[in-house]
Amino acid sequence: MTANRFSSVCSGITPEALTRLFDLSDLTLPFWGYRKSMPMHQIVRLEGEGNYTMFHFSDGSRLMVSLTLKKMATRLAPGVFARPHKKNIVNLLYLDEAHPSRHQLSVQLTNGDRIDVSRRKASLFFQQFEGFQQKVQTLVN
């Protein structure tokens, strides 16, 4: 099967502009003895690694935080971030295309990362993506 390109309504709109549309605030992350504020629109995806979460940012940098993915999910904007798999949370601003196959569905992000979508979470994930697209259309128009 071939890859399906998402007809994203976000094309031509910068993540900074969508930040204003979705009212994305900064995310405060714990570090060695202090807290650091990070812009939420620059997070491409979060990857769970045991009791730690690896942040992947749009500039290619990565950052590990000593909080679980489940705890981080409660701090993220629910309309913009979706969980396609138990190990990943993706920012829908950076979703590029879907790769269906007989055995595994995956999505590709604009930075080239390919994330598996679990069979159990697939329908909810794509419902969240459709809701995200509809909200962007109403906010842009």
N, CA, C and O atoms as CSV, one atom per row, in Angstrom:
chain,resi,resn,atom,element,x,y,z
A,1,MET,N,N,0.831,-1.182,0.000
A,1,MET,CA,C,0.000,0.000,0.000
A,1,MET,C,C,0.872,1.239,0.000
A,1,MET,O,O,2.009,1.206,0.469
A,2,THR,N,N,0.343,2.327,-0.523
A,2,THR,CA,C,1.119,3.553,-0.602
A,2,THR,C,C,0.768,4.486,0.545
A,2,THR,O,O,-0.256,4.338,1.213
A,3,ALA,N,N,1.640,5.435,0.744
A,3,ALA,CA,C,1.438,6.404,1.826
A,3,ALA,C,C,0.346,7.390,1.436
A,3,ALA,O,O,0.255,7.802,0.280
A,4,ASN,N,N,-0.474,7.760,2.397
A,4,ASN,CA,C,-1.513,8.764,2.192
A,4,ASN,C,C,-1.056,10.072,2.793
A,4,ASN,O,O,-0.788,10.158,3.991
A,5,ARG,N,N,-0.968,11.088,1.960
A,5,ARG,CA,C,-0.571,12.406,2.422
A,5,ARG,C,C,-1.765,13.068,3.093
A,5,ARG,O,O,-2.866,13.050,2.543
A,6,PHE,N,N,-1.569,13.649,4.265
A,6,PHE,CA,C,-2.655,14.337,4.939
A,6,PHE,C,C,-2.880,15.664,4.240
A,6,PHE,O,O,-1.940,16.424,4.006
A,7,SER,N,N,-4.117,15.933,3.915
A,7,SER,CA,C,-4.439,17.233,3.327
A,7,SER,C,C,-4.593,18.213,4.478
A,7,SER,O,O,-5.698,18.611,4.846
A,8,SER,N,N,-3.474,18.579,5.020
A,8,SER,CA,C,-3.467,19.396,6.227
A,8,SER,C,C,-3.902,20.816,5.925
A,8,SER,O,O,-3.426,21.444,4.979
A,9,VAL,N,N,-4.809,21.305,6.741
A,9,VAL,CA,C,-5.229,22.687,6.622
A,9,VAL,C,C,-4.182,23.613,7.222
A,9,VAL,O,O,-4.309,24.835,7.138
A,10,CYS,N,N,-3.159,23.044,7.821
A,10,CYS,CA,C,-2.102,23.830,8.450
A,10,CYS,C,C,-1.042,24.269,7.459
A,10,CYS,O,O,-0.189,25.090,7.796
A,11,SER,N,N,-1.076,23.740,6.242
A,11,SER,CA,C,-0.018,24.084,5.297
A,11,SER,C,C,-0.048,25.580,5.014
A,11,SER,O,O,-1.102,26.156,4.744
A,12,GLY,N,N,1.099,26.183,5.078
A,12,GLY,CA,C,1.211,27.618,4.862
A,12,GLY,C,C,1.035,28.444,6.124
A,12,GLY,O,O,1.196,29.664,6.090
A,13,ILE,N,N,0.708,27.803,7.233
A,13,ILE,CA,C,0.544,28.495,8.501
A,13,ILE,C,C,1.704,28.097,9.408
A,13,ILE,O,O,1.976,26.909,9.581
A,14,THR,N,N,2.376,29.062,9.975
A,14,THR,CA,C,3.507,28.757,10.846
A,14,THR,C,C,3.017,28.233,12.196
A,14,THR,O,O,1.928,28.595,12.643
A,15,PRO,N,N,3.812,27.386,12.845
A,15,PRO,CA,C,3.429,26.917,14.185
A,15,PRO,C,C,3.223,28.062,15.171
A,15,PRO,O,O,2.407,27.945,16.085
A,16,GLU,N,N,3.953,29.177,14.999
A,16,GLU,CA,C,3.795,30.317,15.894
A,16,GLU,C,C,2.409,30.934,15.738
A,16,GLU,O,O,1.798,31.348,16.723
A,17,ALA,N,N,1.905,30.998,14.484
A,17,ALA,CA,C,0.554,31.524,14.250
A,17,ALA,C,C,-0.489,30.601,14.854
A,17,ALA,O,O,-1.464,31.067,15.444
A,18,LEU,N,N,-0.295,29.304,14.714
A,18,LEU,CA,C,-1.232,28.351,15.307
A,18,LEU,C,C,-1.167,28.382,16.825
A,18,LEU,O,O,-2.152,28.075,17.497
A,19,THR,N,N,-0.021,28.747,17.364
A,19,THR,CA,C,0.110,28.885,18.809
A,19,THR,C,C,-0.869,29.936,19.315
A,19,THR,O,O,-1.516,29.753,20.347
A,20,ARG,N,N,-0.970,31.034,18.580
A,20,ARG,CA,C,-1.918,32.076,18.971
A,20,ARG,C,C,-3.353,31.599,18.783
A,20,ARG,O,O,-4.221,31.924,19.592
A,21,LEU,N,N,-3.616,30.827,17.718
A,21,LEU,CA,C,-4.969,30.338,17.468
A,21,LEU,C,C,-5.430,29.367,18.546
A,21,LEU,O,O,-6.577,29.428,18.988
A,22,PHE,N,N,-4.542,28.469,18.973
A,22,PHE,CA,C,-4.888,27.453,19.963
A,22,PHE,C,C,-4.585,27.890,21.390
A,22,PHE,O,O,-4.867,27.151,22.333
A,23,ASP,N,N,-4.019,29.072,21.561
A,23,ASP,CA,C,-3.657,29.577,22.871
A,23,ASP,C,C,-2.754,28.585,23.599
A,23,ASP,O,O,-3.012,28.218,24.746
A,24,LEU,N,N,-1.682,28.153,22.911
A,24,LEU,CA,C,-0.711,27.232,23.507
A,24,LEU,C,C,0.227,28.011,24.417
A,24,LEU,O,O,0.913,28.934,23.978
A,25,SER,N,N,0.250,27.638,25.662
A,25,SER,CA,C,1.140,28.295,26.611
A,25,SER,C,C,2.485,27.575,26.625
A,25,SER,O,O,2.663,26.556,25.958
A,26,ASP,N,N,3.414,28.109,27.379
A,26,ASP,CA,C,4.695,27.435,27.546
A,26,ASP,C,C,4.530,26.292,28.540
A,26,ASP,O,O,3.655,26.332,29.405
A,27,LEU,N,N,5.367,25.283,28.410
A,27,LEU,CA,C,5.351,24.127,29.290
A,27,LEU,C,C,6.531,24.234,30.244
A,27,LEU,O,O,7.669,24.384,29.801
A,28,THR,N,N,6.280,24.160,31.532
A,28,THR,CA,C,7.341,24.246,32.528
A,28,THR,C,C,7.844,22.844,32.841
A,28,THR,O,O,7.080,21.986,33.283
A,29,LEU,N,N,9.144,22.616,32.606
A,29,LEU,CA,C,9.747,21.301,32.795
A,29,LEU,C,C,10.750,21.328,33.938
A,29,LEU,O,O,11.497,22.295,34.084
A,30,PRO,N,N,10.773,20.270,34.756
A,30,PRO,CA,C,11.730,20.229,35.867
A,30,PRO,C,C,13.130,19.832,35.387
A,30,PRO,O,O,13.291,18.911,34.587
A,31,PHE,N,N,14.128,20.543,35.892
A,31,PHE,CA,C,15.522,20.225,35.613
A,31,PHE,C,C,16.252,20.046,36.925
A,31,PHE,O,O,15.621,20.010,37.982
A,32,TRP,N,N,17.538,19.935,36.880
A,32,TRP,CA,C,18.368,19.726,38.059
A,32,TRP,C,C,18.228,20.910,39.014
A,32,TRP,O,O,18.991,21.872,38.928
A,33,GLY,N,N,17.267,20.842,39.911
A,33,GLY,CA,C,17.117,21.868,40.926
A,33,GLY,C,C,16.387,23.123,40.499
A,33,GLY,O,O,16.221,24.024,41.322
A,34,TYR,N,N,15.943,23.232,39.258
A,34,TYR,CA,C,15.189,24.403,38.829
A,34,TYR,C,C,14.184,23.991,37.754
A,34,TYR,O,O,14.177,22.840,37.317
A,35,ARG,N,N,13.354,24.912,37.339
A,35,ARG,CA,C,12.352,24.655,36.301
A,35,ARG,C,C,12.651,25.541,35.104
A,35,ARG,O,O,13.132,26.666,35.241
A,36,LYS,N,N,12.355,25.006,33.930
A,36,LYS,CA,C,12.621,25.740,32.696
A,36,LYS,C,C,11.342,25.779,31.855
A,36,LYS,O,O,10.639,24.776,31.743
A,37,SER,N,N,11.054,26.906,31.284
A,37,SER,CA,C,9.866,27.074,30.456
A,37,SER,C,C,10.219,26.814,28.990
A,37,SER,O,O,11.171,27.386,28.459
A,38,MET,N,N,9.436,25.940,28.342
A,38,MET,CA,C,9.675,25.584,26.937
A,38,MET,C,C,8.411,25.892,26.132
A,38,MET,O,O,7.310,25.609,26.603
A,39,PRO,N,N,8.539,26.467,24.925
A,39,PRO,CA,C,7.367,26.726,24.092
A,39,PRO,C,C,6.735,25.415,23.630
A,39,PRO,O,O,7.414,24.561,23.060
A,40,MET,N,N,5.442,25.261,23.875
A,40,MET,CA,C,4.755,24.017,23.550
A,40,MET,C,C,4.674,23.777,22.032
A,40,MET,O,O,4.655,22.628,21.592
A,41,HIS,N,N,4.627,24.852,21.233
A,41,HIS,CA,C,4.499,24.667,19.782
A,41,HIS,C,C,5.787,24.129,19.153
A,41,HIS,O,O,5.760,23.698,18.000
A,42,GLN,N,N,6.897,24.141,19.865
A,42,GLN,CA,C,8.149,23.613,19.321
A,42,GLN,C,C,8.342,22.133,19.611
A,42,GLN,O,O,9.308,21.537,19.135
A,43,ILE,N,N,7.445,21.529,20.381
A,43,ILE,CA,C,7.539,20.102,20.682
A,43,ILE,C,C,6.943,19.322,19.514
A,43,ILE,O,O,5.766,19.492,19.194
A,44,VAL,N,N,7.740,18.472,18.877
A,44,VAL,CA,C,7.262,17.644,17.770
A,44,VAL,C,C,6.617,16.379,18.322
A,44,VAL,O,O,5.519,16.002,17.912
A,45,ARG,N,N,7.305,15.728,19.251
A,45,ARG,CA,C,6.743,14.526,19.864
A,45,ARG,C,C,7.417,14.269,21.205
A,45,ARG,O,O,8.478,14.813,21.510
A,46,LEU,N,N,6.761,13.418,21.996
A,46,LEU,CA,C,7.287,12.972,23.276
A,46,LEU,C,C,7.370,11.461,23.212
A,46,LEU,O,O,6.461,10.801,22.708
A,47,GLU,N,N,8.451,10.922,23.718
A,47,GLU,CA,C,8.671,9.480,23.697
A,47,GLU,C,C,8.911,8.991,25.117
A,47,GLU,O,O,9.799,9.484,25.812
A,48,GLY,N,N,8.114,8.021,25.539
A,48,GLY,CA,C,8.250,7.481,26.876
A,48,GLY,C,C,9.357,6.449,26.959
A,48,GLY,O,O,9.451,5.560,26.113
A,49,GLU,N,N,10.191,6.567,27.973
A,49,GLU,CA,C,11.274,5.620,28.225
A,49,GLU,C,C,11.270,5.295,29.714
A,49,GLU,O,O,12.042,5.870,30.483
A,50,GLY,N,N,10.398,4.372,30.118
A,50,GLY,CA,C,10.270,4.018,31.529
A,50,GLY,C,C,9.682,5.173,32.306
A,50,GLY,O,O,8.611,5.674,31.965
A,51,ASN,N,N,10.377,5.600,33.351
A,51,ASN,CA,C,9.916,6.726,34.164
A,51,ASN,C,C,10.407,8.066,33.634
A,51,ASN,O,O,10.311,9.076,34.332
A,52,TYR,N,N,10.925,8.092,32.427
A,52,TYR,CA,C,11.440,9.308,31.807
A,52,TYR,C,C,10.696,9.597,30.518
A,52,TYR,O,O,10.111,8.699,29.912
A,53,THR,N,N,10.721,10.851,30.103
A,53,THR,CA,C,10.112,11.269,28.839
A,53,THR,C,C,11.152,12.024,28.036
A,53,THR,O,O,11.779,12.962,28.529
A,54,MET,N,N,11.330,11.598,26.778
A,54,MET,CA,C,12.248,12.270,25.867
A,54,MET,C,C,11.438,13.221,24.985
A,54,MET,O,O,10.525,12.801,24.274
A,55,PHE,N,N,11.786,14.501,25.044
A,55,PHE,CA,C,11.151,15.514,24.211
A,55,PHE,C,C,11.949,15.650,22.921
A,55,PHE,O,O,13.178,15.719,22.959
A,56,HIS,N,N,11.268,15.689,21.781
A,56,HIS,CA,C,11.886,15.933,20.484
A,56,HIS,C,C,11.348,17.279,19.990
A,56,HIS,O,O,10.137,17.448,19.842
A,57,PHE,N,N,12.241,18.228,19.737
A,57,PHE,CA,C,11.839,19.577,19.361
A,57,PHE,C,C,12.016,19.812,17.861
A,57,PHE,O,O,12.721,19.067,17.180
A,58,SER,N,N,11.361,20.864,17.362
A,58,SER,CA,C,11.368,21.167,15.929
A,58,SER,C,C,12.748,21.540,15.402
A,58,SER,O,O,13.000,21.392,14.206
A,59,ASP,N,N,13.641,22.014,16.249
A,59,ASP,CA,C,14.993,22.362,15.802
A,59,ASP,C,C,15.935,21.164,15.803
A,59,ASP,O,O,17.120,21.306,15.501
A,60,GLY,N,N,15.409,19.970,16.144
A,60,GLY,CA,C,16.217,18.755,16.147
A,60,GLY,C,C,16.790,18.394,17.497
A,60,GLY,O,O,17.324,17.299,17.670
A,61,SER,N,N,16.688,19.294,18.454
A,61,SER,CA,C,17.230,19.005,19.783
A,61,SER,C,C,16.307,18.057,20.546
A,61,SER,O,O,15.119,17.938,20.246
A,62,ARG,N,N,16.885,17.391,21.531
A,62,ARG,CA,C,16.130,16.469,22.384
A,62,ARG,C,C,16.448,16.778,23.833
A,62,ARG,O,O,17.506,17.314,24.163
A,63,LEU,N,N,15.497,16.424,24.690
A,63,LEU,CA,C,15.660,16.708,26.109
A,63,LEU,C,C,14.938,15.637,26.910
A,63,LEU,O,O,13.782,15.323,26.628
A,64,MET,N,N,15.614,15.071,27.910
A,64,MET,CA,C,14.999,14.044,28.741
A,64,MET,C,C,14.590,14.660,30.081
A,64,MET,O,O,15.341,15.414,30.699
A,65,VAL,N,N,13.371,14.309,30.506
A,65,VAL,CA,C,12.804,14.813,31.752
A,65,VAL,C,C,12.407,13.621,32.611
A,65,VAL,O,O,11.968,12.600,32.083
A,66,SER,N,N,12.554,13.736,33.913
A,66,SER,CA,C,12.275,12.616,34.814
A,66,SER,C,C,10.812,12.576,35.246
A,66,SER,O,O,10.512,12.502,36.438
A,67,LEU,N,N,9.910,12.625,34.279
A,67,LEU,CA,C,8.484,12.456,34.500
A,67,LEU,C,C,7.968,11.433,33.502
A,67,LEU,O,O,8.494,11.318,32.395
A,68,THR,N,N,6.943,10.692,33.889
A,68,THR,CA,C,6.392,9.682,32.980
A,68,THR,C,C,5.600,10.345,31.855
A,68,THR,O,O,5.183,11.498,31.962
A,69,LEU,N,N,5.406,9.598,30.789
A,69,LEU,CA,C,4.639,10.085,29.654
A,69,LEU,C,C,3.189,10.355,30.058
A,69,LEU,O,O,2.574,11.304,29.571
A,70,LYS,N,N,2.652,9.535,30.935
A,70,LYS,CA,C,1.281,9.717,31.409
A,70,LYS,C,C,1.131,11.051,32.151
A,70,LYS,O,O,0.146,11.764,31.959
A,71,LYS,N,N,2.092,11.377,32.980
A,71,LYS,CA,C,2.049,12.644,33.716
A,71,LYS,C,C,2.218,13.826,32.765
A,71,LYS,O,O,1.582,14.863,32.951
A,72,MET,N,N,3.068,13.680,31.747
A,72,MET,CA,C,3.281,14.754,30.788
A,72,MET,C,C,2.031,14.980,29.937
A,72,MET,O,O,1.744,16.112,29.549
A,73,ALA,N,N,1.293,13.917,29.647
A,73,ALA,CA,C,0.085,14.034,28.822
A,73,ALA,C,C,-0.941,14.960,29.466
A,73,ALA,O,O,-1.687,15.639,28.760
A,74,THR,N,N,-0.989,14.996,30.779
A,74,THR,CA,C,-1.952,15.866,31.461
A,74,THR,C,C,-1.570,17.333,31.364
A,74,THR,O,O,-2.421,18.200,31.565
A,75,ARG,N,N,-0.312,17.635,31.060
A,75,ARG,CA,C,0.163,19.020,30.988
A,75,ARG,C,C,0.100,19.602,29.580
A,75,ARG,O,O,0.310,20.802,29.399
A,76,LEU,N,N,-0.186,18.767,28.581
A,76,LEU,CA,C,-0.182,19.204,27.184
A,76,LEU,C,C,-1.572,19.642,26.734
A,76,LEU,O,O,-2.578,19.243,27.322
A,77,ALA,N,N,-1.620,20.456,25.697
A,77,ALA,CA,C,-2.897,20.908,25.127
A,77,ALA,C,C,-3.595,19.714,24.475
A,77,ALA,O,O,-3.050,19.139,23.533
A,78,PRO,N,N,-4.791,19.320,24.948
A,78,PRO,CA,C,-5.443,18.106,24.441
A,78,PRO,C,C,-5.895,18.191,22.987
A,78,PRO,O,O,-5.995,17.155,22.329
A,79,GLY,N,N,-6.167,19.368,22.468
A,79,GLY,CA,C,-6.605,19.480,21.081
A,79,GLY,C,C,-5.483,19.427,20.072
A,79,GLY,O,O,-5.731,19.258,18.878
A,80,VAL,N,N,-4.240,19.570,20.533
A,80,VAL,CA,C,-3.088,19.636,19.640
A,80,VAL,C,C,-2.211,18.393,19.749
A,80,VAL,O,O,-1.551,18.018,18.780
A,81,PHE,N,N,-2.194,17.760,20.901
A,81,PHE,CA,C,-1.363,16.582,21.116
A,81,PHE,C,C,-2.241,15.335,21.189
A,81,PHE,O,O,-3.290,15.344,21.833
A,82,ALA,N,N,-1.806,14.267,20.528
A,82,ALA,CA,C,-2.557,13.004,20.516
A,82,ALA,C,C,-1.588,11.860,20.765
A,82,ALA,O,O,-0.393,11.964,20.488
A,83,ARG,N,N,-2.125,10.770,21.292
A,83,ARG,CA,C,-1.296,9.615,21.649
A,83,ARG,C,C,-1.622,8.431,20.736
A,83,ARG,O,O,-2.581,7.703,20.990
A,84,PRO,N,N,-0.829,8.231,19.671
A,84,PRO,CA,C,-1.096,7.134,18.742
A,84,PRO,C,C,-0.630,5.770,19.251
A,84,PRO,O,O,-1.025,4.733,18.718
A,85,HIS,N,N,0.199,5.780,20.267
A,85,HIS,CA,C,0.802,4.547,20.765
A,85,HIS,C,C,1.143,4.767,22.234
A,85,HIS,O,O,1.297,5.910,22.665
A,86,LYS,N,N,1.264,3.698,23.005
A,86,LYS,CA,C,1.544,3.873,24.432
A,86,LYS,C,C,2.899,4.515,24.697
A,86,LYS,O,O,3.135,5.036,25.787
A,87,LYS,N,N,3.791,4.483,23.710
A,87,LYS,CA,C,5.142,5.008,23.907
A,87,LYS,C,C,5.335,6.422,23.363
A,87,LYS,O,O,6.369,7.036,23.629
A,88,ASN,N,N,4.367,6.959,22.607
A,88,ASN,CA,C,4.550,8.261,21.964
A,88,ASN,C,C,3.327,9.157,22.097
A,88,ASN,O,O,2.189,8.689,22.137
A,89,ILE,N,N,3.587,10.445,22.164
A,89,ILE,CA,C,2.577,11.490,22.014
A,89,ILE,C,C,3.105,12.403,20.915
A,89,ILE,O,O,4.264,12.814,20.954
A,90,VAL,N,N,2.262,12.724,19.935
A,90,VAL,CA,C,2.710,13.556,18.817
A,90,VAL,C,C,1.950,14.876,18.801
A,90,VAL,O,O,0.801,14.962,19.234
A,91,ASN,N,N,2.623,15.897,18.292
A,91,ASN,CA,C,2.022,17.199,18.077
A,91,ASN,C,C,1.394,17.170,16.692
A,91,ASN,O,O,2.101,16.980,15.703
A,92,LEU,N,N,0.088,17.353,16.600
A,92,LEU,CA,C,-0.621,17.245,15.328
A,92,LEU,C,C,-0.229,18.339,14.343
A,92,LEU,O,O,-0.516,18.221,13.152
A,93,LEU,N,N,0.415,19.392,14.814
A,93,LEU,CA,C,0.925,20.431,13.916
A,93,LEU,C,C,1.992,19.886,12.968
A,93,LEU,O,O,2.185,20.409,11.871
A,94,TYR,N,N,2.675,18.839,13.398
A,94,TYR,CA,C,3.803,18.297,12.649
A,94,TYR,C,C,3.491,16.983,11.938
A,94,TYR,O,O,4.411,16.319,11.459
A,95,LEU,N,N,2.225,16.593,11.856
A,95,LEU,CA,C,1.842,15.351,11.187
A,95,LEU,C,C,1.932,15.542,9.682
A,95,LEU,O,O,1.418,16.527,9.151
A,96,ASP,N,N,2.586,14.602,8.980
A,96,ASP,CA,C,2.818,14.747,7.546
A,96,ASP,C,C,2.025,13.734,6.719
A,96,ASP,O,O,1.247,14.136,5.854
A,97,GLU,N,N,2.202,12.439,6.959
A,97,GLU,CA,C,1.505,11.438,6.161
A,97,GLU,C,C,1.300,10.144,6.925
A,97,GLU,O,O,1.965,9.886,7.928
A,98,ALA,N,N,0.357,9.322,6.432
A,98,ALA,CA,C,0.062,8.026,7.047
A,98,ALA,C,C,0.566,6.925,6.125
A,98,ALA,O,O,0.518,7.054,4.902
A,99,HIS,N,N,1.047,5.847,6.721
A,99,HIS,CA,C,1.560,4.701,5.978
A,99,HIS,C,C,0.783,3.460,6.415
A,99,HIS,O,O,1.158,2.799,7.383
A,100,PRO,N,N,-0.303,3.142,5.699
A,100,PRO,CA,C,-1.057,1.935,6.066
A,100,PRO,C,C,-0.404,0.685,5.477
A,100,PRO,O,O,0.175,0.723,4.392
A,101,SER,N,N,-0.505,-0.392,6.196
A,101,SER,CA,C,-0.083,-1.687,5.668
A,101,SER,C,C,-1.016,-2.729,6.252
A,101,SER,O,O,-1.865,-2.406,7.083
A,102,ARG,N,N,-0.872,-3.954,5.837
A,102,ARG,CA,C,-1.763,-5.002,6.335
A,102,ARG,C,C,-1.548,-5.257,7.823
A,102,ARG,O,O,-2.481,-5.631,8.533
A,103,HIS,N,N,-0.342,-5.060,8.285
A,103,HIS,CA,C,-0.021,-5.437,9.656
A,103,HIS,C,C,0.167,-4.257,10.598
A,103,HIS,O,O,-0.058,-4.396,11.800
A,104,GLN,N,N,0.573,-3.102,10.084
A,104,GLN,CA,C,0.876,-1.986,10.981
A,104,GLN,C,C,0.597,-0.653,10.298
A,104,GLN,O,O,0.986,-0.436,9.150
A,105,LEU,N,N,-0.068,0.217,11.004
A,105,LEU,CA,C,-0.298,1.576,10.535
A,105,LEU,C,C,0.719,2.478,11.219
A,105,LEU,O,O,0.973,2.339,12.415
A,106,SER,N,N,1.296,3.394,10.466
A,106,SER,CA,C,2.226,4.350,11.062
A,106,SER,C,C,1.995,5.721,10.449
A,106,SER,O,O,1.426,5.843,9.364
A,107,VAL,N,N,2.440,6.746,11.154
A,107,VAL,CA,C,2.366,8.115,10.655
A,107,VAL,C,C,3.774,8.682,10.630
A,107,VAL,O,O,4.631,8.319,11.436
A,108,GLN,N,N,3.988,9.580,9.685
A,108,GLN,CA,C,5.292,10.227,9.574
A,108,GLN,C,C,5.134,11.694,9.934
A,108,GLN,O,O,4.170,12.349,9.536
A,109,LEU,N,N,6.091,12.194,10.688
A,109,LEU,CA,C,6.093,13.589,11.093
A,109,LEU,C,C,6.955,14.394,10.130
A,109,LEU,O,O,7.736,13.825,9.367
A,110,THR,N,N,6.817,15.700,10.162
A,110,THR,CA,C,7.555,16.551,9.234
A,110,THR,C,C,9.061,16.505,9.441
A,110,THR,O,O,9.816,16.856,8.534
A,111,ASN,N,N,9.519,16.075,10.627
A,111,ASN,CA,C,10.953,15.969,10.865
A,111,ASN,C,C,11.515,14.623,10.403
A,111,ASN,O,O,12.708,14.364,10.566
A,112,GLY,N,N,10.666,13.762,9.828
A,112,GLY,CA,C,11.109,12.476,9.307
A,112,GLY,C,C,10.869,11.302,10.230
A,112,GLY,O,O,11.018,10.156,9.805
A,113,ASP,N,N,10.500,11.545,11.492
A,113,ASP,CA,C,10.224,10.453,12.430
A,113,ASP,C,C,8.972,9.697,11.999
A,113,ASP,O,O,7.973,10.289,11.591
A,114,ARG,N,N,9.055,8.390,12.101
A,114,ARG,CA,C,7.911,7.531,11.760
A,114,ARG,C,C,7.434,6.856,13.043
A,114,ARG,O,O,8.212,6.187,13.723
A,115,ILE,N,N,6.148,7.032,13.374
A,115,ILE,CA,C,5.580,6.565,14.631
A,115,ILE,C,C,4.504,5.527,14.324
A,115,ILE,O,O,3.629,5.759,13.490
A,116,ASP,N,N,4.575,4.375,15.007
A,116,ASP,CA,C,3.541,3.358,14.858
A,116,ASP,C,C,2.266,3.813,15.556
A,116,ASP,O,O,2.307,4.464,16.599
A,117,VAL,N,N,1.123,3.454,14.953
A,117,VAL,CA,C,-0.180,3.706,15.560
A,117,VAL,C,C,-0.725,2.349,15.974
A,117,VAL,O,O,-0.881,1.458,15.139
A,118,SER,N,N,-1.016,2.189,17.260
A,118,SER,CA,C,-1.519,0.896,17.717
A,118,SER,C,C,-2.934,0.676,17.190
A,118,SER,O,O,-3.686,1.628,16.983
A,119,ARG,N,N,-3.283,-0.580,16.979
A,119,ARG,CA,C,-4.603,-0.911,16.447
A,119,ARG,C,C,-5.706,-0.426,17.371
A,119,ARG,O,O,-6.747,0.034,16.904
A,120,ARG,N,N,-5.494,-0.521,18.663
A,120,ARG,CA,C,-6.522,-0.120,19.626
A,120,ARG,C,C,-6.702,1.391,19.700
A,120,ARG,O,O,-7.796,1.862,20.009
A,121,LYS,N,N,-5.669,2.147,19.428
A,121,LYS,CA,C,-5.748,3.601,19.530
A,121,LYS,C,C,-5.972,4.283,18.180
A,121,LYS,O,O,-6.127,5.503,18.129
A,122,ALA,N,N,-5.991,3.523,17.095
A,122,ALA,CA,C,-6.052,4.114,15.753
A,122,ALA,C,C,-7.307,4.955,15.539
A,122,ALA,O,O,-7.211,6.091,15.076
A,123,SER,N,N,-8.475,4.421,15.864
A,123,SER,CA,C,-9.703,5.174,15.594
A,123,SER,C,C,-9.766,6.456,16.424
A,123,SER,O,O,-10.147,7.505,15.905
A,124,LEU,N,N,-9.401,6.387,17.699
A,124,LEU,CA,C,-9.393,7.577,18.544
A,124,LEU,C,C,-8.372,8.595,18.044
A,124,LEU,O,O,-8.644,9.795,18.031
A,125,PHE,N,N,-7.195,8.116,17.634
A,125,PHE,CA,C,-6.152,9.007,17.137
A,125,PHE,C,C,-6.627,9.765,15.907
A,125,PHE,O,O,-6.432,10.978,15.827
A,126,PHE,N,N,-7.247,9.082,14.943
A,126,PHE,CA,C,-7.693,9.756,13.726
A,126,PHE,C,C,-8.924,10.626,13.973
A,126,PHE,O,O,-9.132,11.600,13.250
A,127,GLN,N,N,-9.742,10.304,14.971
A,127,GLN,CA,C,-10.833,11.198,15.368
A,127,GLN,C,C,-10.256,12.494,15.933
A,127,GLN,O,O,-10.753,13.580,15.635
A,128,GLN,N,N,-9.215,12.378,16.742
A,128,GLN,CA,C,-8.568,13.565,17.295
A,128,GLN,C,C,-7.970,14.405,16.178
A,128,GLN,O,O,-8.051,15.633,16.210
A,129,PHE,N,N,-7.369,13.750,15.189
A,129,PHE,CA,C,-6.772,14.490,14.079
A,129,PHE,C,C,-7.842,15.209,13.258
A,129,PHE,O,O,-7.638,16.356,12.861
A,130,GLU,N,N,-8.971,14.561,12.997
A,130,GLU,CA,C,-10.059,15.209,12.257
A,130,GLU,C,C,-10.615,16.396,13.034
A,130,GLU,O,O,-10.900,17.442,12.451
A,131,GLY,N,N,-10.772,16.240,14.347
A,131,GLY,CA,C,-11.222,17.352,15.184
A,131,GLY,C,C,-10.240,18.512,15.155
A,131,GLY,O,O,-10.643,19.675,15.135
A,132,PHE,N,N,-8.950,18.192,15.154
A,132,PHE,CA,C,-7.908,19.212,15.066
A,132,PHE,C,C,-8.019,19.969,13.745
A,132,PHE,O,O,-7.957,21.198,13.731
A,133,GLN,N,N,-8.182,19.250,12.638
A,133,GLN,CA,C,-8.306,19.894,11.325
A,133,GLN,C,C,-9.531,20.793,11.259
A,133,GLN,O,O,-9.464,21.896,10.719
A,134,GLN,N,N,-10.652,20.329,11.806
A,134,GLN,CA,C,-11.871,21.133,11.802
A,134,GLN,C,C,-11.684,22.409,12.623
A,134,GLN,O,O,-12.131,23.483,12.220
A,135,LYS,N,N,-11.034,22.289,13.753
A,135,LYS,CA,C,-10.803,23.468,14.591
A,135,LYS,C,C,-9.898,24.469,13.898
A,135,LYS,O,O,-10.133,25.675,13.977
A,136,VAL,N,N,-8.855,23.981,13.212
A,136,VAL,CA,C,-7.964,24.887,12.473
A,136,VAL,C,C,-8.743,25.596,11.372
A,136,VAL,O,O,-8.571,26.797,11.164
A,137,GLN,N,N,-9.596,24.862,10.667
A,137,GLN,CA,C,-10.395,25.482,9.598
A,137,GLN,C,C,-11.291,26.567,10.140
A,137,GLN,O,O,-11.386,27.638,9.540
A,138,THR,N,N,-11.959,26.324,11.267
A,138,THR,CA,C,-12.846,27.346,11.822
A,138,THR,C,C,-12.070,28.533,12.348
A,138,THR,O,O,-12.542,29.666,12.248
A,139,LEU,N,N,-10.893,28.308,12.905
A,139,LEU,CA,C,-10.098,29.411,13.436
A,139,LEU,C,C,-9.473,30.252,12.328
A,139,LEU,O,O,-9.322,31.465,12.474
A,140,VAL,N,N,-9.109,29.604,11.217
A,140,VAL,CA,C,-8.462,30.315,10.112
A,140,VAL,C,C,-9.485,31.104,9.300
A,140,VAL,O,O,-9.211,32.223,8.866
A,141,ASN,N,N,-10.657,30.521,9.099
A,141,ASN,CA,C,-11.696,31.193,8.271
A,141,ASN,C,C,-12.429,32.277,8.987
A,141,ASN,O,O,-13.314,32.909,8.411
